[in-house]
Amino acid sequence: QVDEDTQLGTSIITINAHDGDLGINDPIIFSTEGDNGTFSIDSTTGVITLAKMLDRESKGDEGGVYSFTVQAQEDSSLARSANTNVRITAVDVNDHMPTFYSGNGNSPQTSFTATIPEGTSAG
């Protein structure tokens, strides 16, 4: 979970992968897919950082979850790869001011007017 007002460049999570071949430990190259540039991954360390500001409200239908794929690929002539799904939840912060609405609550209003007949008693 990450607050939606987290500063750009903040490290969010580190993805780890290892070459399982005995004696042949090729370096791993990491990349992302499907994150729309919101996150950046260091291709050698697997550290995922925030590249665009998060907006919990824009992900309301998904429960504030940003989902994308990370690929780990061997850096060799016979490159093998594996994918994993990453889900990062943006936690809402108080970043919106209150809005006034009319009685039916459908359209925002900036002012209200009331008419009181002369002679109306208080209360």
N, C-alpha and C positions, 0 to 999 in steps of 0.2 A: 504494500500500500504506500502511496506517495501523495502528499498534499498537493492539490492542484496549483498552488502558488509557489511550488518548488522552483528555485532558480535554474536557469539554463546552464548546462554543463555539469550539473550535479550527477554523481555516480548513483545509479539506481540498483543495479544488481550485476554480479559477475557470472557469466556462463562458462562452465568448464567442460572440456572434452579431451579425451586422450586416444591416441592410436593404440588399439589393442593388440597389434602384431608384436610378437616376441622378437626382439633384436632389430626391428625396423620401426623406429619411432619418428615418423614424418611429422614435421611441424603442422599445426592445425591453423586454418584460416577461417575466421568467423565472418558471417554476413547476415543481414536481416532482409526480410521480405514481408510486405504488407503492413508496414508501420507508418506509411505516408510521411516519412521524414520526421516523425515526432521524436524518434529515438535514434541514437548513433551508437554503433558498436565498434570498439577497437578491434581491428582484424586479427591482432596477435594475442591480446590478453583476454578478450571476451567481455570486457567491461562495457556495460550499457549505460549511456548517459542521456540526459534530457536535451534534445535538440530544438524542440518547439514547446511553447507553453501548453500545459494541460488545461482542459476545460471540462470539468465534471458534468456541467449542464448539457454540453453538446453530446455527451455519451450517456444521456439519461435512459435511453432504450436498452442500453447494454449494461446498466447498473454501474456506470462509471469505469468500465473495464476497457482497456486498450489491449487488443490481442494481435500478435504477429508471430512470425516464424523466424527462428534463428537456424542457420545452416552452419555446420562445422565440416570443413572439407580438408582432406590431406593435401599438403603442398608437395605433390610428386607427380611423376608422369602417369602413374596408375591411380590417380586421385579417386578415393572413395569419399562418400559424404553421408551425413546423417542430419536429420532435421528434428527440432523440438519446438513445441508451442510455448510462447511466453505470454502471460497475462499479468498486466500491471493495472491495479485499481487506483483511480484518482479519487482521493478523499476530498469531499466538499469543504471549502472554507467560506467564511462569511464575506463574499466579494460582491454581493448585489444589495443595493439599497431597497427599502420598501417602496412599493408602488400602490397608489390609491386606485380603487376601482369603484365603478358605479354599483348600485344595489344588486344588479344581476351578475356582477363580477366578470363580465366578458370583455370590457374595453377599459383601458387605463384612463384616468381622469386627472387633470391638473387643478381643477377647482370644483367647488360644490356651491349650490345656491339653494336657499330655503326661503319660503314665504310664510310669514306668520300673520294672521289677521290681527288688526289693531284691537286692543282690549283683551287679548288672550292672557289668562292668568298664568303665573309661573307654576311649573311642576307638571 
